[in-house]
Amino acid sequence: MRRRFFVDRFESDSAALRGETAEHLGRVLRAEPGQLYELSDGHRVWLGRVEDVALPKRGESRIEFALVEPIPAREPALRIELLISVVKFDRFEWCLEKATELGVSEIVPLAAARTDKPLLAAAGKRHARWEKIILESAQQSRRLRPPLIRAVASPEEVFAHSSSACKIFLSERPDAPRLHELLRSPSIPPAGTAGTAALAIGPEGGWTDAEIAAAGAGGFAEASLGETILRTETAVLASIAVIRFALGDF
């Protein structure tokens, strides 16, 4: 299966990779003229043939492609907005990678009340790294475009402004309905009709009463993944897969 890379734009019959991506393709993957790769500008995908590889010791690396033919491509029909509380960075970044593979469209890191304050203080400096992780994961999973990652925001602000048709926040409260039950309830759009869904996953210490109230005021339905308490990364994988399956996107 051919690898896919993102380019800034397509010209009439050509495209170019620059910088770190070109460096990786040229030096690590040893790209040579004549080889074929898939290229995406976030809207279209083309099969590209390597025409020239420039890897100078100084200055920007660059790989030139000739466009061969368009390739059919689309994003998942269900657009998922993942609202995820910041946790330890190794686990948070694993979540970013896997959520990208599972087709989320947008990721909003949350500064929840019980999120560790040192993590929040350092989060702003990690944004460029997070964008790179998402980009590489989107290329690996052959997405049409990488998901957008927003700046860190408070849960109350995000809950109030979400416009998704289906809004769910995961809860550890024992009386919260199971996610699979909620997705079959009349309050949730039928499979294939939702279009957009927002999924909120809280910090390791759980949501506060004020955050739960803010979620309810924003139209979010509370749901549980079962009796056991899951780590954040486990909850991300399980809930996204369940939602996409239940709403008709798998």
Short mmCIF file of the C-alpha atoms (twelve columns), coordinates in Angstrom:
data_MODEL
# 
_entry.id   MODEL 
# 
loop_
_atom_site.group_PDB 
_atom_site.id 
_atom_site.type_symbol 
_atom_site.label_atom_id 
_atom_site.label_alt_id 
_atom_site.label_comp_id 
_atom_site.label_asym_id 
_atom_site.label_seq_id 
_atom_site.Cartn_x 
_atom_site.Cartn_y 
_atom_site.Cartn_z 
_atom_site.pdbx_PDB_model_num 
ATOM 1   C CA . MET A 1   0.000   0.000  0.000   1 
ATOM 2   C CA . ARG A 2   1.413   3.383  -0.992  1 
ATOM 3   C CA . ARG A 3   2.246   5.946  1.679   1 
ATOM 4   C CA . ARG A 4   0.311   9.201  1.814   1 
ATOM 5   C CA . PHE A 5   1.741   12.656 2.496   1 
ATOM 6   C CA . PHE A 6   0.166   16.085 2.902   1 
ATOM 7   C CA . VAL A 7   1.209   18.962 0.654   1 
ATOM 8   C CA . ASP A 8   0.349   22.645 0.985   1 
ATOM 9   C CA . ARG A 9   -1.313  22.812 -2.434  1 
ATOM 10  C CA . PHE A 10  -1.481  21.323 -5.914  1 
ATOM 11  C CA . GLU A 11  -0.300  23.273 -8.914  1 
ATOM 12  C CA . SER A 12  -1.781  22.515 -12.354 1 
ATOM 13  C CA . ASP A 13  0.234   19.296 -12.772 1 
ATOM 14  C CA . SER A 14  2.722   19.236 -9.902  1 
ATOM 15  C CA . ALA A 15  3.192   19.391 -6.142  1 
ATOM 16  C CA . ALA A 16  6.083   19.628 -3.686  1 
ATOM 17  C CA . LEU A 17  6.990   18.426 -0.208  1 
ATOM 18  C CA . ARG A 18  9.248   20.645 1.897   1 
ATOM 19  C CA . GLY A 19  10.995  20.660 5.246   1 
ATOM 20  C CA . GLU A 20  10.914  17.781 7.733   1 
ATOM 21  C CA . THR A 21  8.470   15.692 5.715   1 
ATOM 22  C CA . ALA A 22  10.656  15.923 2.620   1 
ATOM 23  C CA . GLU A 23  13.703  15.150 4.742   1 
ATOM 24  C CA . HIS A 24  12.024  12.026 6.119   1 
ATOM 25  C CA . LEU A 25  10.839  10.847 2.718   1 
ATOM 26  C CA . GLY A 26  14.190  11.495 1.096   1 
ATOM 27  C CA . ARG A 27  16.649  10.267 3.732   1 
ATOM 28  C CA . VAL A 28  14.695  7.675  5.737   1 
ATOM 29  C CA . LEU A 29  12.437  6.232  3.036   1 
ATOM 30  C CA . ARG A 30  15.032  6.919  0.332   1 
ATOM 31  C CA . ALA A 31  12.635  8.365  -2.233  1 
ATOM 32  C CA . GLU A 32  13.935  8.269  -5.807  1 
ATOM 33  C CA . PRO A 33  12.665  9.700  -9.121  1 
ATOM 34  C CA . GLY A 34  9.950   7.494  -10.575 1 
ATOM 35  C CA . GLN A 35  8.516   6.278  -7.270  1 
ATOM 36  C CA . LEU A 36  4.793   6.771  -6.648  1 
ATOM 37  C CA . TYR A 37  3.170   8.225  -3.513  1 
ATOM 38  C CA . GLU A 38  -0.288  9.525  -2.594  1 
ATOM 39  C CA . LEU A 39  -0.525  13.263 -1.969  1 
ATOM 40  C CA . SER A 40  -3.348  15.171 -0.268  1 
ATOM 41  C CA . ASP A 41  -3.954  18.899 0.110   1 
ATOM 42  C CA . GLY A 42  -6.827  18.276 2.547   1 
ATOM 43  C CA . HIS A 43  -9.459  18.427 -0.200  1 
ATOM 44  C CA . ARG A 44  -8.245  16.104 -2.952  1 
ATOM 45  C CA . VAL A 45  -5.868  13.194 -3.276  1 
ATOM 46  C CA . TRP A 46  -3.558  12.636 -6.241  1 
ATOM 47  C CA . LEU A 47  -1.129  9.906  -7.175  1 
ATOM 48  C CA . GLY A 48  2.227   11.652 -7.485  1 
ATOM 49  C CA . ARG A 49  5.419   10.511 -9.188  1 
ATOM 50  C CA . VAL A 50  8.735   11.696 -7.740  1 
ATOM 51  C CA . GLU A 51  10.521  13.928 -10.236 1 
ATOM 52  C CA . ASP A 52  13.336  15.419 -8.188  1 
ATOM 53  C CA . VAL A 53  14.814  14.918 -4.703  1 
ATOM 54  C CA . ALA A 54  16.822  17.792 -3.212  1 
ATOM 55  C CA . LEU A 55  18.376  17.144 0.231   1 
ATOM 56  C CA . PRO A 56  20.955  19.876 0.766   1 
ATOM 57  C CA . LYS A 57  23.212  19.911 3.824   1 
ATOM 58  C CA . ARG A 58  22.116  23.504 4.356   1 
ATOM 59  C CA . GLY A 59  18.718  24.894 3.550   1 
ATOM 60  C CA . GLU A 60  15.307  23.334 3.091   1 
ATOM 61  C CA . SER A 61  14.832  19.832 1.713   1 
ATOM 62  C CA . ARG A 62  12.398  19.575 -1.185  1 
ATOM 63  C CA . ILE A 63  10.842  16.770 -3.229  1 
ATOM 64  C CA . GLU A 64  9.065   17.575 -6.498  1 
ATOM 65  C CA . PHE A 65  6.202   15.467 -7.825  1 
ATOM 66  C CA . ALA A 66  4.363   15.214 -11.117 1 
ATOM 67  C CA . LEU A 67  0.640   14.543 -10.651 1 
ATOM 68  C CA . VAL A 68  -0.384  11.293 -12.351 1 
ATOM 69  C CA . GLU A 69  -4.097  10.768 -11.611 1 
ATOM 70  C CA . PRO A 70  -6.699  11.670 -8.977  1 
ATOM 71  C CA . ILE A 71  -7.560  9.127  -6.279  1 
ATOM 72  C CA . PRO A 72  -11.082 8.897  -4.791  1 
ATOM 73  C CA . ALA A 73  -11.047 9.904  -1.124  1 
ATOM 74  C CA . ARG A 74  -13.446 11.131 1.540   1 
ATOM 75  C CA . GLU A 75  -13.581 11.894 5.209   1 
ATOM 76  C CA . PRO A 76  -15.882 9.904  7.556   1 
ATOM 77  C CA . ALA A 77  -19.527 10.920 7.155   1 
ATOM 78  C CA . LEU A 78  -19.832 11.403 10.924  1 
ATOM 79  C CA . ARG A 79  -17.757 14.329 12.186  1 
ATOM 80  C CA . ILE A 80  -16.649 13.705 15.772  1 
ATOM 81  C CA . GLU A 81  -15.439 16.481 18.047  1 
ATOM 82  C CA . LEU A 82  -13.321 14.962 20.830  1 
ATOM 83  C CA . LEU A 83  -13.246 17.040 24.021  1 
ATOM 84  C CA . ILE A 84  -10.521 15.459 26.116  1 
ATOM 85  C CA . SER A 85  -9.115  16.583 29.432  1 
ATOM 86  C CA . VAL A 86  -5.353  16.985 29.513  1 
ATOM 87  C CA . VAL A 87  -3.663  14.027 31.209  1 
ATOM 88  C CA . LYS A 88  -0.019  12.939 31.433  1 
ATOM 89  C CA . PHE A 89  1.518   13.874 28.119  1 
ATOM 90  C CA . ASP A 90  2.665   10.422 27.013  1 
ATOM 91  C CA . ARG A 91  -0.869  9.085  27.420  1 
ATOM 92  C CA . PHE A 92  -2.506  12.229 26.060  1 
ATOM 93  C CA . GLU A 93  -0.377  12.090 22.923  1 
ATOM 94  C CA . TRP A 94  -1.225  8.417  22.482  1 
ATOM 95  C CA . CYS A 95  -4.883  9.462  22.594  1 
ATOM 96  C CA . LEU A 96  -4.266  12.068 19.892  1 
ATOM 97  C CA . GLU A 97  -2.680  9.463  17.650  1 
ATOM 98  C CA . LYS A 98  -5.417  6.856  18.059  1 
ATOM 99  C CA . ALA A 99  -8.290  9.346  17.867  1 
ATOM 100 C CA . THR A 100 -6.848  10.525 14.557  1 
ATOM 101 C CA . GLU A 101 -6.724  6.964  13.275  1 
ATOM 102 C CA . LEU A 102 -10.358 6.506  14.322  1 
ATOM 103 C CA . GLY A 103 -11.412 9.487  12.225  1 
ATOM 104 C CA . VAL A 104 -12.174 12.333 14.635  1 
ATOM 105 C CA . SER A 105 -12.501 15.718 12.934  1 
ATOM 106 C CA . GLU A 106 -11.562 18.046 15.780  1 
ATOM 107 C CA . ILE A 107 -9.827  17.744 19.154  1 
ATOM 108 C CA . VAL A 108 -10.224 20.208 22.026  1 
ATOM 109 C CA . PRO A 109 -7.925  19.755 25.056  1 
ATOM 110 C CA . LEU A 110 -9.796  20.577 28.249  1 
ATOM 111 C CA . ALA A 111 -8.464  22.320 31.355  1 
ATOM 112 C CA . ALA A 112 -10.790 20.553 33.779  1 
ATOM 113 C CA . ALA A 113 -10.914 21.510 37.437  1 
ATOM 114 C CA . ARG A 114 -9.166  18.269 38.448  1 
ATOM 115 C CA . THR A 115 -6.524  18.352 35.713  1 
ATOM 116 C CA . ASP A 116 -3.015  18.558 37.175  1 
ATOM 117 C CA . LYS A 117 -2.006  22.213 37.145  1 
ATOM 118 C CA . PRO A 118 1.643   21.570 36.092  1 
ATOM 119 C CA . LEU A 119 0.325   19.796 32.991  1 
ATOM 120 C CA . LEU A 120 -1.831  22.776 32.083  1 
ATOM 121 C CA . ALA A 121 1.094   25.150 32.609  1 
ATOM 122 C CA . ALA A 122 3.187   23.150 30.134  1 
ATOM 123 C CA . ALA A 123 0.431   22.356 27.626  1 
ATOM 124 C CA . GLY A 124 0.795   25.560 25.613  1 
ATOM 125 C CA . LYS A 125 4.374   24.657 24.722  1 
ATOM 126 C CA . ARG A 126 3.269   21.233 23.418  1 
ATOM 127 C CA . HIS A 127 0.803   22.444 20.796  1 
ATOM 128 C CA . ALA A 128 3.266   22.278 17.880  1 
ATOM 129 C CA . ARG A 129 4.288   18.770 18.939  1 
ATOM 130 C CA . TRP A 130 0.628   17.730 19.119  1 
ATOM 131 C CA . GLU A 131 0.013   19.046 15.609  1 
ATOM 132 C CA . LYS A 132 2.973   17.013 14.346  1 
ATOM 133 C CA . ILE A 133 1.710   13.832 16.043  1 
ATOM 134 C CA . ILE A 134 -1.713  14.317 14.487  1 
ATOM 135 C CA . LEU A 135 -0.251  15.032 11.052  1 
ATOM 136 C CA . GLU A 136 1.916   11.913 11.090  1 
ATOM 137 C CA . SER A 137 -0.966  9.768  12.341  1 
ATOM 138 C CA . ALA A 138 -3.283  11.131 9.638   1 
ATOM 139 C CA . GLN A 139 -0.699  10.337 6.963   1 
ATOM 140 C CA . GLN A 140 -0.194  6.825  8.320   1 
ATOM 141 C CA . SER A 141 -3.945  6.149  8.415   1 
ATOM 142 C CA . ARG A 142 -4.409  7.681  4.941   1 
ATOM 143 C CA . ARG A 143 -6.828  10.392 6.029   1 
ATOM 144 C CA . LEU A 144 -7.912  13.052 3.569   1 
ATOM 145 C CA . ARG A 145 -6.881  15.680 6.107   1 
ATOM 146 C CA . PRO A 146 -5.616  15.726 9.699   1 
ATOM 147 C CA . PRO A 147 -8.062  16.720 12.431  1 
ATOM 148 C CA . LEU A 148 -7.893  20.228 13.822  1 
ATOM 149 C CA . ILE A 149 -6.548  20.584 17.363  1 
ATOM 150 C CA . ARG A 150 -7.715  23.628 19.289  1 
ATOM 151 C CA . ALA A 151 -6.088  25.537 22.104  1 
ATOM 152 C CA . VAL A 152 -6.699  24.350 25.674  1 
ATOM 153 C CA . ALA A 153 -10.069 25.599 26.943  1 
ATOM 154 C CA . SER A 154 -12.276 25.197 30.003  1 
ATOM 155 C CA . PRO A 155 -15.020 22.554 29.895  1 
ATOM 156 C CA . GLU A 156 -17.681 25.152 30.719  1 
ATOM 157 C CA . GLU A 157 -16.719 27.276 27.706  1 
ATOM 158 C CA . VAL A 158 -16.602 24.314 25.320  1 
ATOM 159 C CA . PHE A 159 -19.864 22.794 26.563  1 
ATOM 160 C CA . ALA A 160 -21.655 26.109 26.093  1 
ATOM 161 C CA . HIS A 161 -20.486 26.589 22.497  1 
ATOM 162 C CA . SER A 162 -20.691 23.073 21.046  1 
ATOM 163 C CA . SER A 163 -23.128 22.900 18.140  1 
ATOM 164 C CA . SER A 164 -22.969 19.141 17.488  1 
ATOM 165 C CA . ALA A 165 -26.211 17.283 16.847  1 
ATOM 166 C CA . CYS A 166 -25.275 14.541 19.315  1 
ATOM 167 C CA . LYS A 167 -23.502 15.529 22.568  1 
ATOM 168 C CA . ILE A 168 -22.207 12.986 25.075  1 
ATOM 169 C CA . PHE A 169 -19.981 13.258 28.127  1 
ATOM 170 C CA . LEU A 170 -18.611 10.191 29.836  1 
ATOM 171 C CA . SER A 171 -19.257 9.904  33.530  1 
ATOM 172 C CA . GLU A 172 -18.182 7.640  36.383  1 
ATOM 173 C CA . ARG A 173 -21.407 8.205  38.330  1 
ATOM 174 C CA . PRO A 174 -23.112 4.863  39.081  1 
ATOM 175 C CA . ASP A 175 -26.547 6.068  37.932  1 
ATOM 176 C CA . ALA A 176 -25.326 7.245  34.527  1 
ATOM 177 C CA . PRO A 177 -26.918 5.273  31.653  1 
ATOM 178 C CA . ARG A 178 -24.678 2.955  29.669  1 
ATOM 179 C CA . LEU A 179 -23.383 4.454  26.454  1 
ATOM 180 C CA . HIS A 180 -24.936 1.778  24.248  1 
ATOM 181 C CA . GLU A 181 -28.320 2.356  25.907  1 
ATOM 182 C CA . LEU A 182 -28.079 6.119  25.476  1 
ATOM 183 C CA . LEU A 183 -27.269 5.759  21.781  1 
ATOM 184 C CA . ARG A 184 -30.522 3.831  21.291  1 
ATOM 185 C CA . SER A 185 -32.641 6.415  23.086  1 
ATOM 186 C CA . PRO A 186 -35.068 8.791  21.271  1 
ATOM 187 C CA . SER A 187 -32.930 11.780 22.323  1 
ATOM 188 C CA . ILE A 188 -30.114 10.665 20.002  1 
ATOM 189 C CA . PRO A 189 -30.438 11.173 16.215  1 
ATOM 190 C CA . PRO A 190 -30.987 7.894  14.307  1 
ATOM 191 C CA . ALA A 191 -28.017 6.119  12.767  1 
ATOM 192 C CA . GLY A 192 -26.710 7.884  9.694   1 
ATOM 193 C CA . THR A 193 -28.487 11.191 10.421  1 
ATOM 194 C CA . ALA A 194 -26.467 12.814 13.216  1 
ATOM 195 C CA . GLY A 195 -23.804 14.353 11.002  1 
ATOM 196 C CA . THR A 196 -21.850 15.667 13.994  1 
ATOM 197 C CA . ALA A 197 -21.150 14.337 17.473  1 
ATOM 198 C CA . ALA A 198 -19.265 15.762 20.441  1 
ATOM 199 C CA . LEU A 199 -17.686 13.401 22.959  1 
ATOM 200 C CA . ALA A 200 -16.302 14.717 26.277  1 
ATOM 201 C CA . ILE A 201 -13.873 12.666 28.368  1 
ATOM 202 C CA . GLY A 202 -12.918 13.956 31.801  1 
ATOM 203 C CA . PRO A 203 -9.737  13.958 33.887  1 
ATOM 204 C CA . GLU A 204 -8.488  11.090 36.013  1 
ATOM 205 C CA . GLY A 205 -10.162 12.563 39.084  1 
ATOM 206 C CA . GLY A 206 -13.514 12.779 37.310  1 
ATOM 207 C CA . TRP A 207 -15.791 15.727 36.572  1 
ATOM 208 C CA . THR A 208 -16.808 18.153 39.305  1 
ATOM 209 C CA . ASP A 209 -20.482 18.818 40.051  1 
ATOM 210 C CA . ALA A 210 -20.127 22.235 38.394  1 
ATOM 211 C CA . GLU A 211 -18.745 20.673 35.210  1 
ATOM 212 C CA . ILE A 212 -21.533 18.095 35.126  1 
ATOM 213 C CA . ALA A 213 -24.070 20.882 35.500  1 
ATOM 214 C CA . ALA A 214 -22.391 22.877 32.707  1 
ATOM 215 C CA . ALA A 215 -22.490 19.827 30.430  1 
ATOM 216 C CA . GLY A 216 -26.189 19.362 31.079  1 
ATOM 217 C CA . ALA A 217 -26.888 23.043 30.439  1 
ATOM 218 C CA . GLY A 218 -25.013 22.727 27.127  1 
ATOM 219 C CA . GLY A 219 -27.197 19.829 25.995  1 
ATOM 220 C CA . PHE A 220 -24.733 17.016 26.745  1 
ATOM 221 C CA . ALA A 221 -26.139 13.644 27.751  1 
ATOM 222 C CA . GLU A 222 -24.347 11.753 30.517  1 
ATOM 223 C CA . ALA A 223 -23.188 8.203  29.755  1 
ATOM 224 C CA . SER A 224 -21.081 5.450  31.283  1 
ATOM 225 C CA . LEU A 225 -18.828 2.818  29.715  1 
ATOM 226 C CA . GLY A 226 -19.651 0.294  32.420  1 
ATOM 227 C CA . GLU A 227 -18.831 -0.668 35.974  1 
ATOM 228 C CA . THR A 228 -15.044 -0.629 35.654  1 
ATOM 229 C CA . ILE A 229 -13.088 2.634  35.714  1 
ATOM 230 C CA . LEU A 230 -11.129 3.019  32.483  1 
ATOM 231 C CA . ARG A 231 -7.958  4.931  31.844  1 
ATOM 232 C CA . THR A 232 -8.381  7.946  29.585  1 
ATOM 233 C CA . GLU A 233 -6.778  6.277  26.577  1 
ATOM 234 C CA . THR A 234 -8.985  3.195  26.938  1 
ATOM 235 C CA . ALA A 235 -12.099 5.358  27.174  1 
ATOM 236 C CA . VAL A 236 -11.089 7.261  24.027  1 
ATOM 237 C CA . LEU A 237 -10.741 4.108  21.942  1 
ATOM 238 C CA . ALA A 238 -13.853 2.388  23.264  1 
ATOM 239 C CA . SER A 239 -16.212 5.349  23.110  1 
ATOM 240 C CA . ILE A 240 -15.213 6.593  19.654  1 
ATOM 241 C CA . ALA A 241 -15.576 3.089  18.223  1 
ATOM 242 C CA . VAL A 242 -18.995 2.617  19.867  1 
ATOM 243 C CA . ILE A 243 -20.283 6.003  18.702  1 
ATOM 244 C CA . ARG A 244 -19.131 5.563  15.136  1 
ATOM 245 C CA . PHE A 245 -20.660 2.104  14.975  1 
ATOM 246 C CA . ALA A 246 -23.945 3.108  16.609  1 
ATOM 247 C CA . LEU A 247 -24.425 6.221  14.491  1 
ATOM 248 C CA . GLY A 248 -23.833 4.360  11.269  1 
ATOM 249 C CA . ASP A 249 -20.333 5.481  10.305  1 
ATOM 250 C CA . PHE A 250 -18.569 2.088  10.422  1 
# 
